[in-house]
């Protein structure tokens, strides 16, 4: 990450100093997506759905590990001093969202591996003798399965809300300085996770359940977006000016068309028809939800870097 400092206050010369590039929105999206997948998988384990051999809780952990590693790689690319990344784990600062996030991410991997061990993938069975027998012993312990489910739900919730708090803790950027950003990113992560799981899980009843859950998440996301904007508009002048970037400013079309329209309203309408058996299940709605989740992060990160406390 490159931090630039300038004493130039002429807006005709220095319109904005962009510190974060594409890596951070991708990391925030994948982190939120994995958080949602962990919460869904953990809930299915806790509720006993693992008794179904086609349960999503056996598919999502491996997928989550891959997606989280891609997100961590994007974050690594953003680091300016890559060789010193280990220093994040030499201390813990309770007031630092980045410190919290670093340790949460460290705990997420073993939680996902525990979930994965309840049924190891076939390619792992071929390379590790005894892996299948271990999985069979673990899955037959209901209390252990519930604890693994609870662990994944808790860490998934912490990871999901952290992706928003990481930005909201930076008070120098008025657009990010909102208490609604943490819950918004958490619900958006749950929505994108339900959408992705809807496309990859083999069980038909679970696909319908995930579509219904995603509709609830989409409604909650739309409400939180409204609260986010209302909070900015009812705060200081610089917060209102920050909100104006999405309400008539340069990010208006992208935000309302791709995030609200194509990312929430249209997929909600399609999935509402689907769960009421008016139309067949289709990957169109989940794909739109995933695309809307990506665009939301890019808009918030990019627009936020244009906002500041000096005259705009």
TORNUKE-540644 format. One line per 8 residues: their letters; for each residue x, y negated, z of C-alpha. Coordinates in pm, 1 decimal. Layout:
A> X/Y/Z ~ ...
% end
This chain:
XXXXXXXX> 0.0/0.0/0.0 ~ 142.9/-337.0/-101.9 ~ 65.0/-629.3/128.5 ~ 111.2/-974.3/-21.2 ~ 125.6/-1301.3/169.3 ~ 75.5/-1637.4/3.1 ~ 60.1/-1993.1/133.5 ~ -121.6/-2100.2/-181.2
XXXXXXXX> -482.1/-2198.8/-99.2 ~ -577.4/-2318.9/-445.5 ~ -867.8/-2093.0/-557.0 ~ -794.1/-2177.2/-920.5 ~ -453.8/-2012.6/-886.6 ~ -502.9/-1734.3/-630.4 ~ -855.7/-1596.8/-649.2 ~ -788.6/-1285.9/-440.9
XXXXXXXX> -507.2/-1061.0/-332.0 ~ -599.0/-697.4/-390.6 ~ -413.9/-474.6/-146.8 ~ -599.1/-144.5/-201.0 ~ -630.4/18.5/-542.0 ~ -827.9/319.0/-667.5 ~ -668.7/557.2/-419.8 ~ -861.0/429.0/-117.0
XXXXXXXX> -1214.7/452.2/-266.1 ~ -1136.3/804.8/-387.1 ~ -1005.9/899.4/-43.1 ~ -1311.2/749.3/128.1 ~ -1545.5/931.2/-110.6 ~ -1378.0/1270.2/-76.4 ~ -1344.6/1226.9/300.3 ~ -1716.3/1148.8/332.0
XXXXXXXX> -1804.6/1435.7/99.2 ~ -1601.5/1684.5/303.9 ~ -1753.9/1546.9/624.5 ~ -2099.4/1617.7/486.5 ~ -2000.9/1966.3/368.6 ~ -1864.6/2044.1/717.2 ~ -2186.5/1924.8/880.1 ~ -2401.4/2133.8/644.6
XXXXXXXX> -2188.7/2446.4/678.0 ~ -2170.3/2402.6/1055.1 ~ -2547.0/2362.9/1081.4 ~ -2606.4/2679.8/879.2 ~ -2369.1/2871.3/1107.9 ~ -2528.6/2730.0/1422.7 ~ -2881.1/2807.5/1302.7 ~ -2793.9/3169.9/1221.0
XXXXXXXX> -2820.2/3147.2/843.2 ~ -2482.2/3321.9/817.9 ~ -2675.2/3649.4/842.4 ~ -2765.0/3589.8/478.4 ~ -2474.3/3716.0/267.2 ~ -2531.8/3432.0/17.5 ~ -2520.3/3158.7/283.3 ~ -2364.0/2828.5/180.4
XXXXXXXX> -2150.7/2844.1/495.7 ~ -1933.3/3102.0/319.0 ~ -1889.2/2890.8/4.5 ~ -1839.6/2537.7/137.5 ~ -1528.4/2575.8/363.2 ~ -1293.8/2673.5/79.4 ~ -1435.2/2398.5/-140.6 ~ -1395.9/2150.2/145.7
XXXXXXXX> -1028.7/2239.3/193.7 ~ -956.8/2173.1/-174.2 ~ -1148.1/1843.1/-180.8 ~ -993.6/1720.2/146.0 ~ -645.0/1798.7/18.3 ~ -716.7/1597.3/-296.3 ~ -836.8/1308.5/-81.1 ~ -526.9/1327.1/137.2
XXXXXXXX> -310.8/1326.4/-175.9 ~ -483.7/1008.7/-296.0 ~ -418.8/852.2/44.8 ~ -55.1/963.4/28.4 ~ -16.3/792.6/-309.8 ~ -132.3/466.0/-152.2 ~ 133.1/474.0/120.3 ~ 421.4/235.0/69.8
XXXXXXXX> 668.1/426.7/290.7 ~ 573.4/786.4/212.6 ~ 864.9/947.4/393.9 ~ 746.9/802.6/726.1 ~ 392.6/939.9/722.8 ~ 485.5/1169.9/1014.3 ~ 510.5/864.3/1241.3 ~ 130.5/842.0/1247.2
XXXXXXXX> 136.5/1149.8/1469.5 ~ 400.8/1026.1/1710.7 ~ 147.3/807.9/1891.3 ~ -223.8/751.3/1943.3 ~ -372.1/401.7/1961.9 ~ -725.7/412.1/2095.8 ~ -814.0/74.4/1939.8 ~ -686.6/167.2/1591.9
XXXXXXXX> -933.7/326.4/1344.9 ~ -640.4/450.3/1137.2 ~ -492.9/626.9/1439.9 ~ -828.1/792.2/1512.3 ~ -861.7/892.3/1147.1 ~ -514.8/1045.5/1134.0 ~ -585.1/1273.6/1428.9 ~ -937.3/1359.5/1313.9
XXXXXXXX> -799.3/1469.6/977.0 ~ -540.0/1681.6/1156.9 ~ -817.9/1861.7/1349.0 ~ -1043.2/1905.7/1046.8 ~ -811.9/2153.8/874.4 ~ -812.4/2419.0/1151.1 ~ -1190.1/2378.2/1190.9 ~ -1237.2/2448.8/820.2
XXXXXXXX> -996.0/2742.4/836.6 ~ -1193.8/2891.4/1126.2 ~ -1509.4/2863.8/917.4 ~ -1330.0/3015.5/619.3 ~ -1210.5/3311.8/828.0 ~ -1569.4/3417.5/891.9 ~ -1559.6/3545.8/535.2 ~ -1228.5/3516.3/358.2
XXXXXXXX> -1233.7/3473.1/-22.0 ~ -1157.9/3783.6/-234.3 ~ -819.8/3653.4/-351.5 ~ -713.4/3616.7/13.2 ~ -826.1/3971.9/94.3 ~ -598.9/4107.3/-179.8 ~ -293.8/3928.8/-41.2 ~ -349.8/3966.2/332.9
XXXXXXXX> -406.6/4316.4/461.9 ~ -657.2/4327.4/743.6 ~ -817.9/3992.8/654.9 ~ -1151.8/4154.2/574.3 ~ -1155.4/4354.5/897.2 ~ -1078.6/4038.9/1095.8 ~ -1364.6/3852.9/927.7 ~ -1605.9/4135.2/1002.3
XXXXXXXX> -1510.5/4130.2/1370.7 ~ -1545.2/3752.5/1394.1 ~ -1882.2/3731.3/1220.7 ~ -2025.4/3988.1/1463.3 ~ -1970.2/3755.6/1760.2 ~ -2274.4/3520.6/1768.7 ~ -2132.1/3291.7/2036.1 ~ -1809.8/3239.3/1842.7
XXXXXXXX> -2002.9/3168.5/1522.0 ~ -2212.0/2905.4/1701.1 ~ -1899.5/2740.5/1844.7 ~ -1740.4/2728.5/1499.9 ~ -2060.4/2573.2/1366.7 ~ -2071.2/2312.7/1642.6 ~ -1702.8/2228.6/1592.1 ~ -1756.6/2171.0/1220.4
XXXXXXXX> -2066.2/1956.5/1279.4 ~ -1892.7/1737.6/1539.2 ~ -1571.2/1690.1/1341.9 ~ -1770.1/1639.4/1021.3 ~ -1970.5/1362.3/1187.5 ~ -1654.4/1199.7/1324.0 ~ -1481.8/1215.4/985.1 ~ -1786.0/1078.5/802.9
XXXXXXXX> -1840.3/778.6/1028.0 ~ -1464.9/708.4/1041.6 ~ -1456.6/641.8/667.5 ~ -1685.0/342.8/726.2 ~ -1528.6/227.5/1052.4 ~ -1190.7/216.9/878.7 ~ -1325.8/-76.5/677.0 ~ -1560.9/-234.4/931.2
XXXXXXXX> -1273.3/-268.1/1178.0 ~ -1095.8/-507.0/941.0 ~ -1267.3/-829.5/1047.2 ~ -1057.9/-1042.1/811.8 ~ -1282.2/-921.2/525.4 ~ -1638.3/-1045.0/594.9 ~ -1806.6/-794.3/361.4 ~ -1659.7/-507.4/563.4
XXXXXXXX> -1724.0/-666.8/901.3 ~ -2057.1/-489.1/958.9 ~ -2163.2/-229.6/1215.8 ~ -2384.6/-69.2/949.1 ~ -2088.8/39.7/736.9 ~ -1998.8/343.1/951.6 ~ -2351.1/494.0/952.8 ~ -2391.6/401.7/584.7
XXXXXXXX> -2081.7/593.9/478.5 ~ -2177.4/885.7/704.5 ~ -2524.6/918.1/551.0 ~ -2385.0/868.4/200.7 ~ -2135.7/1148.4/267.9 ~ -2415.8/1377.6/385.7 ~ -2615.4/1292.8/74.1 ~ -2329.8/1363.0/-167.6
XXXXXXXX> -2248.1/1684.3/20.7 ~ -2607.3/1806.1/-2.2 ~ -2603.3/1722.3/-373.6 ~ -2280.1/1913.0/-438.4 ~ -2389.6/2208.7/-225.5 ~ -2718.6/2213.3/-417.0 ~ -2520.1/2285.5/-734.5 ~ -2281.7/2552.0/-600.7
XXXXXXXX> -2473.1/2761.2/-343.9 ~ -2617.1/3085.2/-483.8 ~ -2924.0/3116.3/-258.8 ~ -3240.3/2966.0/-409.9 ~ -3407.7/2888.4/-76.8 ~ -3100.0/2701.2/42.0 ~ -3091.1/2496.3/-278.8 ~ -3447.8/2384.6/-211.3
XXXXXXXX> -3365.1/2311.9/152.9 ~ -3063.7/2103.3/49.2 ~ -3271.4/1910.1/-205.2 ~ -3524.5/1824.6/67.3 ~ -3244.6/1723.3/303.4 ~ -3083.8/1509.3/34.6 ~ -3410.4/1322.3/-15.3 ~ -3407.1/1234.7/353.8
XXXXXXXX> -3044.9/1123.9/332.6 ~ -3119.2/908.7/26.6 ~ -3403.8/730.7/207.6 ~ -3177.2/671.2/507.5 ~ -2898.8/545.3/280.0 ~ -3133.8/299.7/110.0 ~ -3252.4/172.8/449.5 ~ -2893.9/131.3/573.3
XXXXXXXX> -2799.2/-57.7/257.7 ~ -3087.2/-293.4/330.1 ~ -2974.8/-339.3/690.9 ~ -2618.1/-392.2/572.7 ~ -2722.2/-677.0/342.1 ~ -2967.3/-828.1/592.4 ~ -2696.7/-825.0/858.4 ~ -2457.5/-1012.3/632.2
XXXXXXXX> -2718.6/-1266.1/519.1 ~ -2826.2/-1340.4/876.0 ~ -2470.1/-1388.5/1004.1 ~ -2216.8/-1665.6/933.9 ~ -2178.3/-1856.3/610.1 ~ -1880.5/-1647.0/496.7 ~ -2078.5/-1326.3/555.9 ~ -2366.2/-1462.7/348.1
XXXXXXXX> -2119.1/-1557.0/75.1 ~ -1981.3/-1203.1/89.8 ~ -2331.0/-1059.9/46.3 ~ -2378.0/-1291.6/-251.1 ~ -2120.3/-1084.9/-440.5 ~ -2384.1/-810.3/-450.6 ~ -2683.2/-1043.8/-480.8 ~ -2618.9/-1246.4/-791.6
XXXXXXXX> -2239.5/-1232.3/-794.1 ~ -1999.6/-1031.9/-1013.8 ~ -2081.9/-695.6/-850.9 ~ -2460.1/-731.8/-871.0 ~ -2520.7/-526.0/-1185.8 ~ -2289.8/-241.8/-1085.4 ~ -2432.6/-226.2/-732.7 ~ -2802.0/-235.5/-820.1
XXXXXXXX> -2787.7/-28.3/-1139.0 ~ -2533.1/241.5/-1054.0 ~ -2555.6/262.6/-672.9 ~ -2919.9/183.6/-595.7 ~ -3092.3/272.9/-921.9 ~ -2901.9/565.6/-1070.4 ~ -2744.1/678.5/-743.5 ~ -3047.3/673.2/-510.6
XXXXXXXX> -3388.3/587.7/-660.2 ~ -3379.0/804.3/-974.8 ~ -3228.9/1119.6/-814.7 ~ -3472.8/1083.8/-524.0 ~ -3762.5/1074.9/-770.0 ~ -3631.6/1378.5/-958.8 ~ -3570.9/1580.2/-642.6 ~ -3911.3/1483.9/-503.7
XXXXXXXX> -4068.8/1639.1/-812.1 ~ -3838.2/1938.6/-779.3 ~ -3920.7/2025.3/-418.0 ~ -4291.2/1987.5/-499.5 ~ -4239.0/2234.9/-786.2 ~ -4339.1/1984.7/-1053.3 ~ -4012.2/2029.3/-1244.7 ~ -3735.6/2289.4/-1235.8
XXXXXXXX> -3412.7/2247.8/-1041.0 ~ -3155.3/2066.4/-1251.5 ~ -2797.6/1945.1/-1187.0 ~ -2890.6/1598.0/-1314.6 ~ -3005.3/1456.9/-979.4 ~ -2706.1/1591.6/-779.7 ~ -2463.5/1457.5/-1039.9 ~ -2625.6/1113.1/-1018.5
XXXXXXXX> -2600.5/1120.4/-637.7 ~ -2230.7/1209.6/-654.0 ~ -2161.7/937.6/-910.7 ~ -2351.1/684.1/-698.8 ~ -2142.0/778.8/-395.3 ~ -1819.4/717.7/-586.1 ~ -1936.9/382.4/-723.6 ~ -2055.2/270.9/-377.8
XXXXXXXX> -1702.4/312.2/-237.3 ~ -1542.1/134.0/-531.7 ~ -1784.5/-157.7/-505.7 ~ -1747.4/-198.1/-128.5 ~ -1366.1/-171.0/-133.8 ~ -1318.0/-392.8/-438.0 ~ -1573.0/-660.5/-345.9 ~ -1456.9/-663.9/15.7
XXXXXXXX> -1106.1/-761.2/-87.4 ~ -1243.4/-1073.7/-254.8 ~ -1403.8/-1193.5/67.8 ~ -1218.1/-1396.6/329.2 ~ -1271.9/-1665.8/591.8 ~ -1127.6/-1953.6/393.5 ~ -1355.1/-2146.4/149.1 ~ -1449.1/-1924.9/-144.9
% end
